[in-house]
Amino acid sequence: MSAEKTTHFGYKEVAVKEKATLVREVFDSVADNYDLMNDLMSLGVHRLWKRDFAASSGIGLGDQVLDLAGGTGDIAALLSRKVGARGRVVLSDINEAMLNVGRQRLEDRGIANNVRYAIANAEHLPFADGEFNAVTIAFGLRNVTDKEAALREMFRVLRPGGRAMILEFSQVRPEPLKAIYDAWSFGALPVLGKIIANDEESYRYLAESIRKHPPQEELAQMMRDAGFDQVRFRNLTGGIVAIHSGVHS
């Protein structure tokens, strides 16, 4: 009998079929404190990264946009203003707890008319071919088990000329910054998770998952392999995060 296929869950090796459940448990645990922890983890800089991401997306009035792994709705809120009343943003997430938090927060801010919600696995999207002008995913791709499948699905649901945008933690370039970043991620982050969310292990996983995510050039090649043209990436904050983009030709 062949050995069971495995993949990484942080620094652990787990069965491929188990990863989605393990990731779902992490985000079930952190959903209520997710935005607060993002502020603490990034010292608030994640808000600037997300604004840059939305501003550089090329999304405009009337566009149909799919926001994958959209969680608590930060990106959807920014994009809803850009698509206007004639456009639509579909906020999707595989995790129902995260999606419920996102829906509540958007409704509390009066954002309702042009946002829809969908529980969706990025590897098997429940949408038609060519349904969207743009697909975005922010801080979600690293948690997907089969990233190649997710990229192919992003390509499939885009119209010709449509654009995929990925905002994700990446490989820090300057060595002095890398040392500081590692100390913060593996020293302070799990402690903050324990104090704020009473969940040290979930935040240890989040730090580890960043290190297991493909670096800039590798992710760019994965996008090309999925069919995208005009693939580019831009580092923010020394490569702590990067914005990747590609076009459905």
N, C-alpha and C positions, 0 to 999 in steps of 0.2 A: 504494500500500500504506500502511496506517496505521502510525504510529510504535509501536514496542514499548512497552508499559506499564512504567513505572518506579516505584520506591518508594525510601524512604530506608534506608540502612544506615549508621547514624551520620549523619555529614554528607555522605556520598557518595550519589549517585543510582545505583541498580543496577536491572537488570531484575527485575520482580516474581518471575519463576520462579526467580531465582538467590538470593533473600534467605534462604530457609529453609536452603539449603546453606551459605551464608556464616555464618549464626548457628550452625548445627550445628558448623562448624569452630571457631568461637570457643569454644564450650563443651566441645568435645573437648579443646581446648588447656588450658582453665583448670580442668577437672573436679577434678584431684588437689589443687589448691591453692585451690579455691573458698572453702571455709569460712575458711581462714586469711586470704585476701585480703578477705573480707567483714569480718572483725574489724579488719583494718588500714584498709580504706576508710572504715568507719563508726566507728572507734575503739571497737568493741564494741557500739555502740548498736543495731545491727540485731537483736540478741538481745532487747532490750527491746521494740522495735517488733513483733517476731514474737509475743512473749508477750502483748502488748496485743491484737494481731490475733486470736489464738486465744481469749483470755479474753472478748472482745467478740463472738465469732462466733455465740453462741446455740446452738451445737452441744451436744447432750447424749447421754445414755446411749441406745444402740440405734440411733443415727442412721447412715445410709449416706452417706458423704462422698466426694466426688471432689476430690483436691488436684491441680490442673493445674500443669504446669511445676514440679513439686515438687522437682526437683533432688536435693540431698543429704539431703532428708528432715527438715529442721528443723520444718516445719509439720506434717507427717504424724506426727512423734513427739509433738508437743503435742496433736494432735487424737485420737490413738489412746487417750490417757488419758481424754479426754472421752467418747468413744463407748462405751468399756468392752468387755466380752467379747461382748455381744450386737450390737454395732455393727461397722462396717467402714469403713476408710479405704483408698481406692484411690490410691496414689501414682503419678502419671503424669508422663511427660516425653517430649518428642520426641527427646531426646538419650540414646542408650543408655549412653554413658559416664557421664553424670551420674546416670542411674537406677541403674547398677551401684554407684556410690559410695554412693548413698542406701540401697540395699538392704543393703550390707555394714555401713554404720554403724548402721542400725536393728537388724540382727541382732546386732551386737556389743553393743548396749545391751539385748538381750533382748526387743526389740519385734518380734513375729513373728505372733502368732495372729490379730490383727485388722487386719493390713495386707496389701493385695494390690498388685501392680505391673503397670503397663501402659505400653507405648510408645504414645504417642498424640499426634496433631497436634490442637491446640486448635481449629483451624478445621474439623476433620472428626472428631468424636469417635466412637469405636467402641462407643457405649453406647446403650441403649434410651431412648426418651422417658420422662421421669418416673422415672428409676432412682434418683435421689439426693435426700436431704433438704437437702443443702447442697453447694455447689461453691466451692472456694477457689482463689485464684491469688495468689502472693506473688512480686513482683519478676520476673514472667514475661511479663505482658501487653505490655510495651513491645517485646519481641523478636518478637512475633507479626506476621506480614506483614499479614493482614487482620483487624484488631481487631474490626470490626463482625461478621464471620463468627464469630469466637470468642465474642463476647458472645451472639449468637443461639444458638450451640451450648450455651453454659452455660445459657441459658434453657430450651432444649429438653429437656435431661437432668434438669432439676429437676422435682420434684413440685409441684403447686399448694400454695402456702404455703411452698415451699422458698426458701432464701436464697442469693444469690451474694455473696461477699466478695472484694474486690480490695485487696491491699496493694501499693502501687507508689510509686516515686519520683515527685514531682510538682513543682509550681512554688513555689519559695521566695518567701515574702511580704516579710519585713522586708529592706529594702535593704542594711543593714550585714551581715546574715547571708548574703545572696545574694553579695556581693562575696567574702567569706571562702570560701564554698562553691565558687564558680567557681574561685578560685585553687587550692583543694585538689584539685578534680576534674580540672582540666586541667594543673596543675603537678605535684602529688605523685602522683596516681593512676597515670599511665603510667610514672613512674619506679619506683614500687613494683612494678608489673607486671613491669618489666624485671628488677628485682633479685630478687624473690621467685619469679616464675614464668617468667622469661626470655621474656616475651611482652608487649612494650610496646604493640603495635598492638591486641591484644584488649581491653586495659583502656582504651585511648583510645576504642575503639568503645563500651564500656560507659558511659563518661562522656558521649559524644555521644548515645547512644541515650536517655539520661535527658532531655536537652534537646529531643528530637524527640517525646517522649511527650505526649499531650494533657493540658493542665492540668486542674485540678479540675472546673470547671464544664463543660468540654467533654466530659470522660469521663462525667460524670453524665448529660448529655444523650444520649450514645451509649448508655448503659444503658437510658434511657427508650425510645429508638428501637428497641432490641432487644426491648422488651416488658415490662421490669421496672417495677414500681410501688414506691412508698415508697423512692425512691432518695435516699440521703444520703451525705455524705462528712464526714470528720473529719481535720483536719490534725494531724500529729505533728511536733515539732521545727521549728516555724515553716514547715511546708509542704515540708520536705525529702522527706517521704513523706506519703501520705494513705491513709486506709482508706475505700473506697467500699463501699456495700452496696445491694442491691436485692432485692425479693421477687417471686417468680412468683405472680401472683394467680390 
